[in-house]
């Protein structure tokens, strides 16, 4: 019973470090700044769903890149052909430029003239070799110039790198704190800005290309005349802010890359304007252009729209100018920020948007804390009532476990999300499971005739492997969630994984030290571990295997029903999987008027718009389907809704997901469930035998399908967090199953002349107390989340609470009975087969 002193010292140090590390999270900023330098000051990073802020996933517009590059090639091709006196009509088709010649006999000559446009790009730091950017071929009596796929991919990757720096500069100009700007793959950029609730302004700041160019206006024809008579060579029609199109020369007279400064200001009439200043080279070019074109109009074009087109009154040689238009002070300031930071090298589309207002974030924190406190109190009382002194030790270990989880989150700088809080609360409920396994083993050892000291020592030793086996399955599910999930789901996976590790440490090592210290002081002759044995038989004689056929029939029918439900009524898919927009509103005064909202939003003509109650009578959830016109149209729809309800409602949360991203999320979720199942089954197979792996797979499929059936029958929203719920249910179910399998394997070795059915019955009855107690504590924690955790994650927590029930049921009536039909060998079977094997060996030797 005497533990090495270094173990006690290590536990004491870990406990003190955890408490000191967590301490900064519970004091105000002023007190924290006054702490000594040697004290840790790292706080837990709150996710956007807790502190409010904006999450945007931007994607480089491939069509914009292709068309932009083809426009450059078209100008070069036209110039080469005009110089050679060859007439042509150049058209664009996808990544191709087709050059139709007015004289087909000049085809070969045109091919040779355009040959220099077949360009090979040198590889960059991350690429080896060269890339063929364009190919020039002759086909069907025309010359075709094609932009290759490799060149498009390479250019997109390079433009993402450039865009990262431009976005970072723009956000830094606004003065936000701790933004996250990350590259995702070859074509996407993730931007998360905590505390920035104005998503519309943020989108304008970071997704607007801000490509500024200066063009001379075509003097002798209007845009309307050009549309009727045909465009003069080298001209383009560009829309204007005032609603009238302008006919401009296509060639850029001067580019915005020559700007070195831009500031918001006011003109002589007090109207907001943006003043700009060129560098030396730009100032010379600007002075030359204005000197040579006095009396002509000069257009300032921002992102393919004419902002202003004033007439040049006199040469401007100072390298400065101003942009006037219908600005407000804020829009003028934002435009100045865009121009100072520089233009994005490509158009960025918003393919995913998640914005949470600060009030909803505060409510989520309060709801999570309330659920956590209630769950902790419930579990502490439950364990103390069930185990008395031993329960007190488990509760002390549980409190340390919570402190360690928070400490690890602080040290890692991990982001705590609302599902992450749910992960902590779930850990509180499941954490005592390891203690229950140990305590029940101690009770069994003492009931078998061992002394108190022997029972405690043997109980910890023999329970250790079961504790590890039971928690590995949850770790597998958490790992899959982290690598295949995103955002809040990853936060849930992190807290779940940290909780598993800290639970194994505190439940085994810390509890062992408490009990060892208690035993050395008290030296009890008898042990009363489970106080419920006076009221309930802890090892009943329930004939579970006699009920296996009715139970399997019921399970089969319910499983078929769970499969049929989504096929008949369909799943209530969230925007994560369907695409579209969800906007949570809260009435500024009184209750929400849903009928009025439906009528008001119906006037916007956005297609199918759903308006439903969400939580309290003041809260409403608005859903909008995917808009025709792509991502840009989706963003316009979001703006229209928020503007239409702004007077009476506060926008607390906005989620917008494009069709492309929703398809990817659905695929990654499906893959996640499959990968988790395969990983868990392989682990069970390796730790036990193949029959146990098949039994585990049967239980997993049963639990996953039953949970999906719950979503279908009760019309709960099925989204990314639902995938997390299914994986959590799978992990919990296998936790229970592995404990039972461990006992079956032990009894197979221990009992020689007992049938497999009797061994399974015995094992189920021996672990029944642990099953009920763990289910009870898990249910307490999850019910606290269901009733007090907030509306945002209610469907998620309902699914996990349901999973506690179906997981417990499948461990007893699915995974265990399957072993009877798969030929698991008992010790008696092995003894019978052994002589046969020996006789075959002897015969072979003769």
N, C-alpha and C positions, 0 to 999 in steps of 0.2 A: 504493500500500500504506500510505500514511501516513494514519492516522485523525486527525480533529480532536482536539486535546488535551482539549477540554471533555467529549468522550464518555468518555475514559478517566477523567477526574476524577469524572464523574457515576457511572460504574460503581463506582469506588472508594468514593465516599460511600454509595451504595446498599448495597454489600457491608458496610461498617462499621456502618451503621445496622441492617441486618438482623441481624448478629451480636450487637450490643448489645441489640436488642429481644428476641431469642430468649433471651438469657442468663438473665433472671429465672425461666424455666421449669425451669432445671437447678440451682437452689440452694434451700436450705430457707428457711422463712418468716422465721426470725430474721435470717439473713444478708441477706435481701431488705429487711427493715425498716431495716437499718443502712446501706443504700446511700445515697449522696448524693441530695438532692431532684431534681437535674437528670437523674438516671438514670431510664430508663423502668422501670416496675414492673408493667405490665400483663401478666398471664399468660393463657395459653390457657384458655378456659373448657371444662371437661370436661362432656360430656353425661351424662345420668343413667345410660346404659348403661356408662359408664366409672367414675364415682365413686359410683354407687348413688344411690337416691332413688326418688321416686314421681311419676308422670305421671298426671293424671286429667283427663278431658274430661267436663264436667258440662253437662247440658241442662235448661233450665227445663221443668218438667212442664206441658204445655199443659192437660191435663185438670184438673190441680189449680187452675190459674188460672181456668179456665172455671167449675168447680164452686164455687170460693170466691166469685167475683163473683156467680154465680147465687144462692148462699146469701144474700148481702146483699140482692139484689133481692127474693128470696122473702120475707125478713123484712119488707122495706118494703111489699111488695104485700099481705101478710097483714094488716099493721097498718092500711093504708088501707082495706081491705075490711071489717075488723072494725069500724073506726070508723064506716063508712057502714052497718053492719048487713047486709052482704051475705055470705051463706054461700058457701064455696068449698072446693074441693079442688085443691091446687097440686101438679103433678108436673113432673119434669125429664126432658127428652129431648134429649141432645146439648147444643147451645148454646141450647136453647129452654126457657122456662117456660110450661107450659100451665095456664091457670086455668079449671077446670070449675066452673060455678055450680050451686048447688042449685036456684035458680029461674032458668030460662033467659030469662024475660021481663026480667031485670035486666042483660042482656048489654050494651046500649048504655050504661046507667048505669055499669057496671063499667069499660067501655072509657074513659069520660070520667074516672073516678076514677083509673085507672091511667095516664092520659096523662102526668103529671109524671115517670113512670119512663122515658119516651123521652128519653134524654140525649144531648147533643152535646158532645164534648170539644174544647177548644181545642188547636190545634197547639203543639208544643213548639219548642225551639230548632232542631231538625233537621227539622221538618215545617212545611209551609205549609198554611194553611187549617184547617178543622176536620174532626173525625172523628165520624161518627154511631156512638155506642157501642151503643145499643139501639134497637130498633123495637118498637112496640106495634100489633098488628093483631088483627082478629077473623076467625076461620076455623072452620067446622064447629061453630058454637054455643059456641065458647070464645074466650077472650082469650089470645093468644100474645105473649110478650115474648121477643125474640131478641137475643142478643149477637152483633154483627157480626164478620166476619173481620178487618176493618181495625182494629177496637177490640182484638181479641185480639192481633194482631201488634204493635200499638203498646204494649199493656200488657206483653207479653213483653219487648220491647226496653227499656222503662223499668225493668222488674224486674231485667233482667240488669245494668244500670248500678248499681242499688242493691245487688244481690248481690255485685258486685265489691268494694265497700267493706266489706261485712260479712265476706266471706271474708278480705280483706286484714287486717282487724282481728283475726280469729281466729288466723290464722297468725302474725302478729306477736306475739300473746300467748304462743304456744308457744316463741318464741325461735329459730326456724330462720333460716338465713342465705341471702340472695339468692334468695328464691322468685320464680318467674315466674307472674304472674296476669294473663291477657290475655282480652279479649273475642274471641270467634270467631263472626261473623255476628250474627243477631238473637236467637238463643236459646241460645248456648253460651258456656261459660267454660273456658279452659284453665288448669290449675294444675300447675306443676312445682316440686317441692320437693327440691333436692339434699340428699343425706345423710340423708334421712328415710325409713328402710326399713320402718317400721311402717305399711303402707298401710291396714290396718284402722282404726287410730286416726285416721289422717289423714282417711279417708273419713267417719268419725263426726264429726270436728271441722268439716269444711267442707260436708258435704252434709246434715247434720241441720238441719232447719228451725229448731228451738229456739223455736217459737212458744209462749210461756207465757201461759196465761189462767187466771183464777180464776172458778169457777162455784159457785153454791149447789146442794147436792144436793136433789133432790125429796123431800119429807119423808114422804109417806104411801103410797108405793108403791115396790117394788123394781124393778130392771130386768127380772127374770124375769116379774113380774106384768104389767109394761107390755108386754112382748112377747106375752103371752097375751091381754091385754084390749084392747090398743091404746094408743099413746102419748098421754099427755095433751098438750093444745095447748102449744106452746112448749118442749117437752122433747126431749132427745136421749139416746141410749144410747152411752156411751163405755167402751171396755175399760179395765181397771185392771191395774197391775203385779202384783197378787196373784192374778190369774187370774179375778176376778169383775167383771162389768160393773156400771157405775154409771149411774143415771138422774139426769141433770143438767138444770137449766134451760138452754135454748139461749143465752139472752142472756148475754154476757160481763159479769160483775160488775166485773172489773178486768183490765186488760191488762198484759202484761209490758213494754210500751213505757214504763211509768212507773218501771221499775227504774233505779237509777243505780249500783248496785254489787252484786256477788255474790262470795262467797269460800268456799272449802272450809273446813270446820271439823269439830268432833266434838261430839256431844251429851254429856249427863251420863253416859251408859252407855258412852262411848268409841266410839260408832258414827259413821262418816263422814256428815256432812250438808252442806248448802249453805245458808249464811245469805245473806239478801238485804236490800236497803234501798231504799225508794221515795223518789222526789222529793217535794217539798212537796205537790203536788197529789195524787199517789198515796197519800201518808201520810194525808191528810185523808179520801180516799175509803175507804182500808183501815180507818181508825178508825171511819168511819161504818157501814160494812158489818158489822164485827165487833160494834159496839155494838148494832145493830138485830137481830142474829141470834144472840145468845148461846144456846147449847144446840143449835144446828143445825150440820150438817156442811158444811164448806167445802172444795171440791175444788180441788187444784192440778193443772192439765192441761198436759202438755208434749207437743206434736206429737200431739194427739188421743189421748193416753193418760193416764189418771189416775195420777199418781205417788203421791199421798197425799191422803186426804180426812179430816182430823181434825175433831173436834167443837170448836166455838168455846167455850172455857171462860169467857172474859172479854174485854172490849173491848181491842183492841191499838191504842194510840194513838201509839206511837213510830215507826211507819212501817217496822218491821223484822219479820222472820220467818225461818223456816227450812224447808227442804225435806228431808224424811227419806225413806228408802227403802232398797233393797238396793244401797247404794253401796260401792265400794272407794275408797281414797284417790285413785286415779288417775281413776276415773269421776266422783267428786265434783269433782275439780280441772277435768276437762274440761267438766262441766256449768257450773261457775262461769265458765269461759272463754266458753262459748256465750252465757250470759246477759249477761255484761259486753259482749260484742261486739254483742249485739242479734240479733233473729230475722231469718232470711232472709225476704224478702218472698214467696217462692214455693218450692215443693219443687224440689230439684235432683237429677236422676237421673244416676248414673255410667254413661255410655255407652261409655267407653273407659278402661281402666286398664293401665298398664305400670309395673311395679315391679321394680327390680333391687337385690339385696343388695350390700353393700360388698365381700364376698369375690369375687363374680362380677365386679364392676367392676374390682377389682385384677387378677384373672386375665386379663380382657380387655385391660387395658393392657399387661401383660407379654407376652401373645400378640402384640399388635399391634407392640410394640417389637421383639420377636424376629423377626417376619416382615419388618419394615422393615430391620433390620440385615442379615439374610440376603439379602434382595433387593438391597440396596445393594452388598454385597460381591460378589454374583454378577454384577451389571451392571458394576461397576467392573472386575472381572477380565476379563469378556467383551469390554468395549470396549478394554481395554489390549492384549489378545491380538490383537484384530482390527485395531486402528488404531495401535498403538504410541504414538508421540509425540502424534499427533492424538487418540488415545484418551485419553491423559493429560489433554489440554486439555478434552476432553468430560467427563471425570470430575470435574475441578475445577469446571467449570460446573454439573455435577449436584449436587455438594455445596453450592454456593452456592444452587442452585435450592431444595434442601430447606430451607436456612436462611431463604430469602426466603418460602417458603410458610408456615413456622411463624411468621415475623415478621408477615406479613399477617394470619394468624389471630389473633395476639396483639393487633395494633393495632385490628382490627375488633371484637374481643371476640366473634368467632364461636365457636359451640359445636362442639367436636370430639367426634364420636361414633365408635362402633366401625366402621360403614361409612365414616366419614370417614377413619379410619386406613387402611382399604382403599383409599380414593381416593388417599391420599398414596403408598402402596406401588405402586399402579397407575401413578401419575405417574412414579415412579422408573423403572419399566420402559419407559414410553412416551417419557419425556423425551428420551432420547438419539436418538429417531427423527429429530428435526430436525437433530441433528448428523450423523447418518448420511446424510440427504438432502444436506446441504452437502458432506460429505467425498466422497461418491460423485460429486457434480458437479465438485468440484475434480479428482478423479482422471480423470474423463472429459475435462475441459478440457486437462489436461496430456497425456493420451494422444492428443489431437487435434493436438498440436504447439505449444501455447502455452508460454510460459516459466513458470517457477514462480510469479513474481509475478503474471503475467496470469491464470494458472489459479486462484490463490487469490482474487484480486479478482473475476474473472468468476464463479467458483463461488459466492461469497456473494451476488452480485447476482442471478444467474439462479435460485438456489435460494430466494430470499426469498419470491417469490410462491407457490411450491409449499408452503412451510412455513406461510404464512398460510392458504391454501386448505385444507390438510390439517387444521389445528387449529380452523378455524371450525365445522366439522361437530360436533366434540366440544363446543364451547361451546354450540351450539344444543341438543344433548341435555342438557347440564348445566342450561341455563336452564329447559327444560321440566321437568326433575326438581325444580328448586327451587320453581317456582310451582305444580306439581300434586302434589308429594310432601308428606310431613309428617315431623317429628321426625328420626330417624336418616337417612332418605333425603335430606332437605334438607342434612344435614351432609355426606353423600357428594357431593352436587351442588356445595356450596360449595368443598370441597377440590379437587374435580375442576376446577372453573372457575378457581380461583386457580392450580392447577398448570399449566393450559394457558397462562395469561398469563405466569407467571414462566418457564415453559419457553421460550416464544418469545423472551423477553428474554435469558435466559442463553445459550440455544443459539446465538443469532445474534450479539448484541452482545458478550457476555463472551467467547465462544469466538473471535470475530474479533479482539478485543484481544490475547488470548493468542497467537494465531497470528501476528498482525502483529508483536508484540514478539519472538517467536521468530525470525521471518524476518529482521528487521532485525539481530539478533545473529548469525545463522548464515549468511545469504545462500546457501542451498543452490541448486545448479544443477538438481538433479533432486528429484522428490518421490516418496516411497514412502508413499502414503496408506493403502491397504488391504493389510495384511500377509498376508492369506489368498490373494492372487492367485497365490502360488507353489504353493498346494495345490488351489485351485478356480478354474475359469474364471469371471471376474466378469461377462463378457458372453457367455454361451453362445449357441448357435444352436438353441434348442429350438423345434420347430414347434408352438407351442401351438394355433394355429388349425386345424391338421389334426386335432387331438384334440377340437375343440369339440363335434362332434355326440355322440360317446360321453359326453363330460363333461356336456353339457346333459341327455342322457337319464338319466344317473346322478343328476344334481341333481334332475331332475323326479321320478324314482322316490323318492328320499330325502325330497323335500319332501312328496310325497303320503303317504309313511309318517309323516312328522312331523305332518301334518294328521290322519291317521287315528288315531294313537296316543292323543291326548287324547279322541277320540270313542269309542274302544273301551274303554280302561282308565280314562279320566278323569284329571284332574290332581289331585295330592295338595295340595289347597288348604289354605293356612294359615288361621288364625283371622282374619287381616286381611280375607279375602274371604268366609268362611263364618260368621263370628261364633263366639262361644264363648270358652273359656278355655284357656290353656296355662300350666302351672306347672312350672318346672324345680326338681327336688329333688336334694339331695346327701346321701348317707348320712353320718350323724355318725360312725359307726364301721363299718369293713369295707365290703363291697360291698353294693349295693342288692339287695333281695329283691323282684323284680318280681312273682312269683306272690303273695306275701303282700300286696303293695300292691294288686294287682287285687282280691283277696278283701276287703281292708279297705275299699277305696273302693266296691266293689260293694254293700256293706251300706248305703251312704248313699242309694241309690236315686236317683241323679242322671241316669238315662238312660244313653246310650252314654258310657263312660269308656275311653279308650285309655291304656295304660301301656307305654312303650317305652324301650329303652336310648338314651342320649344322650351320646356321647363316651366318657368313662371308665366302668369298671364301677360306680363310685360314683354316677354321675349318671343321673337318670331324668327323662323328660318325660311329664307327665300332661296329657291333652287331655279337655276336657269340652264337649259340645255345648251349643247355646243351650237354656236352661231355659224351660219353660212358666211364664208369670207375669211375663215381661219382665225389665227391667234389675235390679229389686230382687231377683228370684229368682236371677239370675245372680250377684249379689254375695253372696247367702246361700250359694250353692254354693261359691264361692271360700273363704268362711270355714269351711265344713264340711270341705273338703279339708285346708286348712292346719291346722286343729285336730286332724284325725284323724291326721296324720302328724308333728305337731310334735315328739313325743317322740324319734323315730328319725331324722328328716330335717330338714335346713336348707332353707328356701325361698329359693332363689337368684334366682328371677325369676318374675314373674307378669304375664301379659298377658290382659286380658279385653276383648273387643270386642262390642258389641251388634249385632244384625242390621241396624239402621238405618245405623250407621257402616260396617259391612262392605260394604253395598251401595254406599255413597258411595265407599269406597276402591276397589272394583272398577271403578266407572264412571270415576273420575279416572285410574286406571292405564291403562285402555283408551284414554281420550282422550289421555293423555300419549304413548303410543306412536304414535297416529295423528298428533297435532300435530307430534311430532318428525320423523316421516317426511315430512310435507308441508313443513315448514320446510327440511329438508335437501335435498329434491328441488328446491324452488324456488331455493335457493341455487346448487345445481349447474347448474340450467337457466340461471340468469342469468349465471353465470361461464363457461359453455361454450355448448352448444346444447341444443335440446330432446331430441335423441337421447341425449345424455349423461345428462339428467335421467331419462329412461325406463330407461336402463341402471342408473343408481344405484338407482331404485325397485325394479327386479328384484332387485338384490343385497340391498337392505334387507329385502324380503319373504322372500327365501331365508334370510337370517341369523336374522330374528325367528322364523320358523316352525321352523327347525332347532333353535333354542335352546328353544322351547316343547316340541318333540318330545323333547329331552334330559330335560326335567323330567318328561314323561309316562313315558318308557321306564324311567328309573332311579328313579322315584317320589320325586324330590327335592321338598321342600316349596316350593310356589309361593305367595309372599306379596308384600308391598310391595317388599322388596329384590330380588325376582325381576324386577319391572318395571324397577328400576334397572339390573339386570344386562343385560336386553334392550336398554335404551336405550344402555348403555355399549358393548355389542357393536355396535350400529348405528353409534355414533360411531366406534369403532375401525375397523370395516369400511370406512366411507366415507373415513376417513383414508387407508387403503391405496388405495382406489379413486381418490380425487382425485389422488394422486401419479401413478398410472398414466395417468389422463385428462390430466393436465398434460403428460406426456411424449408422449402420442398427439397432443394438439393442437399441440405444438411440432414434432413430426415431420411432421404434415400440412402445415405451412407450409414446412418445410425441404426436403422431398423432392418433386420435381415428377413424376417418372415411376415412382412406386412404388405398387403397389396397396394398398388399405385393409388387406387381410389381412396383407400384409408389414409395413406400418407398425405394426399392432397387435402382431405378433410381435416386431418390433424393439423396440418400447417396453416390452413385458413383459420381454424379456431384459435390456434396459438397466437396468430398475428391480428386477430379481430379487435382486441382492445386497442392496439396501436392504430388500426385502420379507423376506428370510430373516433378516437381522441384527435388524431391528425385531421380527419375530416371536420371535426368540430371546430378546431382552432382556425383552419383555413376558411371555413364557412363564416366564422365571426369576422375575420378580416375582410373578406369579399363582400359580405352584407353591409359592412360599414362603408365600403366604397360605393356600393349600389345606392345606398340611401343618402350618403353625405359627400360623395366624391364629385358631384357636379354633373350637369346634363351632358357635357361634351364627351365624357368617356363612359356614360351610363351603359350603353349597349355593349361596350367592351367588357365592363365588369360583370354585367348580367351573364354574358357568355362564359366568363371564367367561373362564376359561381355555379352555373349549370355544369361546367366541366368537372367540378369537385364531385358532384353526384354521379355523373355517367362514368367518370374515371374510377371511382370506388366500385361501382357496379360491375364494370368490365373486368376489373382485376379479379373479382370473385367468380363471376359467372361467364366470362368469355375466355380470358387468357389461361386460367387454371384448368377448366374442363377440356380445352383443346389438347392439353398434354395427354389425356386419356386416349385420344384417338390417333396419336402420333407415335406410339410405341416407345415411350420413355422407359428405360430399363430400371427395375428395382435391384436391390442387392441380391435378392433371391434369384432373380433372372440371371444375373451375372454368375452366381455360383453354379447354376444348372448348366450354363453354356461353357464354363471353364473346362470341365472334363472333356466335352466334345472337342474343343479346340486342341486339347492335349493329345486326344486319340488321333486326330487328323495329323498332328505333327509326328507322332510315333509311326503312323502308317507310312508317311512320306519318307521317313528315315530308313525304313525297311526296304 
